[in-house]
Amino acid sequence: MRTFWVLFKKELRAFFVSPVAYIVLALVMVLSGFSFRAALSVLESAPSEGSIVTWTFHAMWFWLSYFFIFPLLTMRLFAEEKKMGTLETLFTAPVSAWQVVWAKYLAAVVVYCVLWVPSYINFRLVDWISVGQVEIPHGALKGSYLILLAMGMFNLAVGCFASALTSNQIIAAVISFTISLLHFLIGLFIMVVGRKVADTFVDVISYFASMEHIRTFTSGLIDTRPLVYYTSLALLFIALTHQVVEFRRWRP
Amino acid sequence: MIEVQDLTKQYAGRTAVDHISFKVEQGEIVGFLGPNGAGKSTTMRILAGYMPPTSGRAAVNGHDVFHDSMEVRRSVGYMPEMAPLYADMKVKEYLRFRAELKGLRGSDMRKRVGECMDLCAVTDVRRRLIGNLSKGYRQRVALADALLHRPPLLILDEPTNGLDPVQIRHVRELLRSLRPAHTILLSTHILQEVEVSCDRVVMIHQGRIRAIDTPTNLTRQIRAASLVHVELQGKGDITAKLEALKGVRKATQEFADGPWLCYSLRVEARYDVREALMDLATTQGWKIRELHRQLPSLEDVFVELAASAPEKT
């Protein structure tokens, strides 16, 4: 456990001494500002069913930021160490591959959580400025951040896995971007095909649909199925990452 | 301290290390000598617990490198080739991180980091980013890292690579000063290196052990044929006369530059024909404008060994 903390601290620190974390933070801040503004303008023009939370996380801007975050945060993790040869130094110290994988992954998760702080500040700000005029459903807000965390955990695990596969950060980024996008497109599939296919098929597909999950949670409904789905996928990809790292260690 | 038995490592389709066996006793400094690609780094990586052998057995301090990898890593201070380090960390910060990874804590950790920085002469750069350091400094930071947890065994892959002569001498002295408490296995492809600092030499070529002996015995054995170049002007059957000299194995004319003829002579080990050649030239009335002897490089020695010597295992 001590070893894990030492590694975790080092990984977390590595995020904040390189410019990457700040760039991603700035990007997410701008884009969440845009999506918040988009949500406000929807509410301005006409009475609407959804709350401000729903509209914020349905804006195109939100999805734009969503896909860039994961490759940018995770591409460095293993690929850089492999390229620099530091993996050899690391694994000749008494550390296990599990400790390394978890330390890197959880550091990325923590940074990811930090990224959403500005968007929360947006909600607080509007609450403060409008003196409670704009209704903010707090339950739905909590739900939104919960599903964001779950989806983030899954996508970051994918990114970890991609980074472990190669020593080239660009390739790692492309792999993780592709997997994340494909996963998202499965969900979009129903929207495109609509009702032309069998209902059972649509039902099955909608279990994978990220947009559907966001819709549920932002309207204030906590559904455990997506949570279990994302957590188990995250665990699967972390296990895969561990396998890859161990395999590499046995055959550098 | 180290026991290696029938160790083999194969990469996809290529055998890097081929059934090698050797032993290193407590307190020895053993040099691992061989040209690039001989299998030195692979063997050292296996011994440091970084990867397992394909077959065979290796034990460090009584622990098997595969089944007991963590214990092995705890008792080995390993310095990889090229000294890979985190470029975005400062020297002291890096060494503290490594010390904590290796299980040192609190004031003991801080004291030990200071000691190792002093030993390896990196104290004056402790606040600088590793990425901005010169090769020599990085090499010494990596060495300090290897020493941190007071390992009974040090495995150093080309520790003097990239250092200037003064630094090389410094590292040699440092290694010798560590001797009673530490056993050291170091690799190099420089022959003098092992002659100066090692008690015993394990010579490896193309994944096989060619010889294990003390440096003195070994150099006596392996002094292979040297080459003598001579440029002369003269008449008669020069080649035959040159080959008649004692110790000359073969004389070949390399090229002619006008009246000047350039010969190279392969000379048996332990012979120096330069003086006899001058005498010969005087009696024959030859003119000589260049004469020099080229001592065999390690590469030559290995080529010779690979071609001729029976394997010693």
Interface residues (C-beta under 8 A of the other chain):
Chain A: R2 T3 V6 L7 K10 A14 V17 S18 M84 G85 T86 E88 T89 F91 T92 A93 P94 V95 S96 R249 W250 R251 P252
Chain B: Y11 R45 A48 G49 Y50 M51 P52 M70 R73 R74 V76 Y78 P80 M82 P84 L85 Y86 A87 D88 F97 R98 E100 L101 K102 G103 A142 D145
